[in-house]
Amino acid sequence: MSRIYALEYLTVPGLTPRELVTVAADAGYDAASFRLIHMGVAGEPDCDPCDAQMIRETKAELQARGLKAYDVELARILRETPAADYERAFAAAAELGCTQAISSAWTDVRNDLPFIVERFGEICALGSQYGLTVNLEYPAFSRLCCIEDAQEVLTLTRAPNQGLLIDTLYHYFTGGKLADLARVPKKWVNFLHVNDTHHMALSKAEMIHIARDARLYPGEGVIPFAMIAATFPEADIAIELPNAERMAVLGPTEHARRALMAAKRFFDDGEAATVSAA
């Protein structure tokens, strides 16, 4: 079965779900992913997951353009936010056809692992009601700041619909190795976030700047994508590649298209197979 390429919201921020589907289709993607949970970030569209018109228009555009709905973000693990707060977004995502959801932990106490495990389990239980697999990500500046942290949560939670989301930028920023990826149970890896960087960030502020505004197309920087592709030959690929300068110069469709073509060079066009054979 061929892998799916999905366009994530942050690659083309500010678009409504219907607009994102249009851009994804025009740029050559198989699927679109949606931010239906507000993050309080400037420029986010006013997108109410209970808006029947938004759901109707987005479903119509998906059907008209022959695209799948892929994932919904971001069910953050926060002390002040119960899992039930994400139900409207999960219900809307399921109606659109999403099968994946993204979660990450943003607590600030180092001894709060029991709380994170409990809340992640609650989010997974909620997701299961809507046919969603909940994939735990480890952003370099979040509470779970390395792959070992995220795997510990999954090992303790043991939810039947849990997964591990590896973002190539965050894995590099946290000092992760290829050997760490090879040890991950493949059943946990449903898709990868794919993007590149010129260098290792030296501070939290620099990490945040690159992550939010200056990610590169795969192959432009220092991340070894051919080896990553060989490690995960069946995982779907979600392009999360915010780059403010390129969005301004190229526009959303061309920026998204170039990101996709760069990813396919590694994940579809034989470079991974060459490395694996070697």
C-alpha positions in Angstrom: 0.0 0.0 0.0 1.4 3.4 -1.0 2.0 5.9 1.8 -0.1 9.0 2.2 1.3 12.5 2.1 -0.7 15.0 4.2 -0.4 18.8 4.4 -0.3 20.1 8.0 -1.9 23.4 9.0 1.4 25.0 10.2 3.0 24.7 6.7 0.3 27.2 5.4 -0.9 28.9 8.6 -4.0 31.1 8.7 -6.0 29.0 6.2 -9.5 27.7 7.0 -10.0 24.0 6.7 -11.6 24.3 3.3 -8.9 26.6 2.1 -6.2 24.2 3.3 -7.9 21.3 1.4 -7.8 23.4 -1.8 -4.1 24.2 -1.4 -3.3 20.6 -0.6 -5.1 19.4 -3.7 -3.4 22.0 -5.9 0.0 21.2 -4.5 -0.3 17.5 -5.1 -1.0 16.0 -1.6 -3.2 13.0 -0.8 -4.6 14.4 2.4 -5.2 17.5 4.5 -4.8 17.9 8.3 -6.6 20.4 10.4 -6.2 22.6 13.4 -9.6 22.4 15.0 -8.3 23.2 18.5 -7.4 26.8 19.0 -3.9 27.5 20.3 -4.3 31.2 20.9 -1.7 32.0 18.2 -2.0 35.1 16.1 -3.4 34.5 12.6 -5.4 31.4 13.4 -8.7 31.3 11.5 -11.9 31.6 13.5 -12.7 27.9 13.2 -15.4 26.6 15.5 -15.5 22.7 15.3 -19.2 22.9 15.9 -19.8 25.1 12.9 -22.0 22.9 10.6 -21.3 25.1 7.6 -17.5 24.8 8.0 -17.8 21.0 8.3 -20.1 20.8 5.3 -17.9 23.1 3.1 -14.7 21.2 4.0 -16.3 17.8 3.4 -17.5 19.0 0.0 -14.1 20.2 -0.9 -12.4 17.0 0.2 -14.9 15.0 -1.9 -14.6 17.3 -4.9 -10.8 17.2 -4.9 -10.4 13.5 -4.1 -8.5 14.1 -0.8 -8.6 12.4 2.5 -8.8 14.0 5.9 -5.8 12.9 8.0 -5.2 14.3 11.4 -6.4 16.9 13.9 -4.3 19.0 16.3 -3.5 19.8 19.0 -4.8 18.0 22.1 -2.3 19.5 24.6 -1.7 17.9 28.0 -2.3 20.8 30.4 -3.3 20.7 34.0 -6.1 23.3 33.4 -7.6 21.5 30.4 -9.5 18.3 30.9 -9.6 15.8 28.1 -13.3 16.4 27.6 -12.5 19.9 26.3 -11.3 18.2 23.1 -14.5 16.3 22.4 -16.0 18.9 20.0 -12.8 18.9 17.9 -12.5 15.1 17.9 -16.1 14.8 16.8 -15.6 17.3 14.0 -12.4 15.6 12.9 -14.2 12.2 12.8 -17.0 13.7 10.7 -14.4 15.0 8.3 -12.8 11.6 8.1 -9.7 12.0 10.2 -8.1 8.9 11.7 -5.2 10.5 13.6 -4.9 13.1 16.3 -1.8 14.8 17.8 -1.0 15.4 21.5 1.9 16.8 23.4 2.6 17.7 27.0 3.0 21.3 28.2 3.3 21.0 32.0 6.1 22.6 33.8 6.8 20.3 36.8 9.5 17.7 36.3 7.9 15.1 38.7 4.5 15.1 36.9 4.9 11.9 34.9 1.9 10.2 36.6 -0.4 13.2 35.7 0.9 13.1 32.1 0.2 9.4 31.8 -3.2 9.7 33.3 -4.2 12.7 31.1 -2.8 11.1 27.9 -4.8 8.0 28.7 -7.9 10.1 29.0 -7.3 11.8 25.7 -6.7 8.4 24.1 -9.9 7.1 25.6 -11.8 10.1 24.1 -10.1 9.6 20.8 -11.2 5.9 20.7 -14.8 7.0 20.8 -14.3 8.8 17.5 -12.0 6.3 15.7 -8.9 8.4 16.3 -5.3 7.2 17.1 -3.7 9.7 19.4 0.0 10.3 18.5 2.2 11.8 21.2 4.8 14.3 20.0 7.9 15.5 21.8 8.6 19.1 20.8 12.1 20.1 21.9 10.8 22.9 24.1 7.9 21.0 25.6 7.7 18.9 28.8 8.5 15.7 26.9 11.8 16.9 25.3 13.3 13.7 23.9 12.1 10.4 22.4 12.8 8.5 25.6 10.4 10.8 27.5 7.6 10.1 25.0 8.3 6.4 24.9 8.1 6.2 28.7 4.6 7.7 28.6 3.5 5.3 25.9 4.9 2.3 27.8 3.0 3.3 31.0 -0.2 4.3 29.3 -0.6 1.3 27.0 -3.7 2.6 25.2 -4.7 0.5 22.3 -5.0 3.6 20.1 -1.8 5.4 21.0 1.1 6.3 18.8 4.4 8.2 18.7 4.8 11.2 16.4 8.4 11.8 15.3 9.1 15.3 14.0 12.4 15.2 12.3 13.3 18.8 13.4 12.5 18.1 17.1 14.3 14.8 17.1 17.4 16.5 15.8 17.1 19.4 18.2 16.8 17.0 21.2 20.0 15.2 20.2 18.1 12.1 19.0 20.1 9.5 17.0 19.1 7.2 14.2 19.6 4.3 16.5 16.9 5.7 18.8 14.4 5.7 15.9 15.3 2.1 14.9 14.4 0.9 18.5 10.8 2.4 18.4 8.1 -0.2 18.0 6.9 0.2 14.5 3.3 -0.2 15.6 3.5 3.1 17.3 4.7 5.1 14.2 1.7 6.0 12.0 3.2 9.0 10.4 6.2 11.4 10.5 6.5 15.2 10.5 9.1 16.0 7.9 11.2 19.1 7.7 14.8 20.2 7.9 17.2 22.7 9.5 20.6 24.3 8.6 22.0 23.8 12.1 21.4 22.8 15.7 19.6 25.5 17.7 21.7 26.8 20.6 18.9 28.2 22.8 15.2 27.6 23.5 14.4 31.0 21.7 16.2 29.9 18.6 14.5 26.5 18.6 11.1 28.2 18.8 12.0 30.7 16.0 13.1 27.9 13.6 10.2 25.6 14.5 7.6 28.3 14.0 9.1 30.4 11.1 12.2 28.9 9.5 12.0 25.2 8.8 13.6 24.0 5.5 12.7 21.6 2.8 14.0 18.1 3.3 17.5 17.8 1.9 18.4 21.5 2.3 19.9 21.1 5.8 21.7 18.6 8.0 19.0 15.9 8.8 19.7 12.5 7.3 16.4 11.8 5.5 17.5 8.9 3.4 18.3 6.9 6.5 15.1 8.0 8.3 13.1 6.9 5.2 14.9 3.5 5.3 14.0 3.2 9.0 10.3 3.8 8.4 9.5 2.5 4.9 5.7 2.3 5.5 5.0 5.4 7.6 2.8 8.1 6.1 4.4 11.6 5.7 2.9 14.8 7.0 4.5 18.0 5.9 4.8 20.4 8.8 7.1 23.1 7.5 6.4 26.7 8.5 8.7 29.1 6.7 7.5 32.7 6.9 9.8 34.1 4.2 9.0 31.4 1.6 5.3 31.7 2.3 5.5 35.5 1.6 7.5 35.0 -1.6 6.0 31.8 -3.0 2.5 31.8 -1.6 0.9 28.8 0.2 0.4 26.5 -2.8 3.9 26.8 -4.3 5.5 26.6 -0.9 3.5 23.5 0.0 4.3 21.9 -3.4 8.0 22.5 -3.1 8.0 21.0 0.4 6.2 17.9 -0.9 8.5 17.4 -3.8 11.5 17.6 -1.5 10.1 15.0 0.8 9.2 12.6 -2.0 12.7 12.7 -3.3 13.7 10.8 -0.1 10.6 8.8 0.7 9.4 7.8 -2.8 12.2 8.1 -5.3 14.8 5.5 -4.3 17.3 7.3 -2.1 16.1 5.4 1.0 16.2 2.1 -0.9 19.8 2.8 -1.9 20.8 3.5 1.6 19.0 0.4 2.9 20.6 -1.9 0.3 24.0 -0.5 1.2 
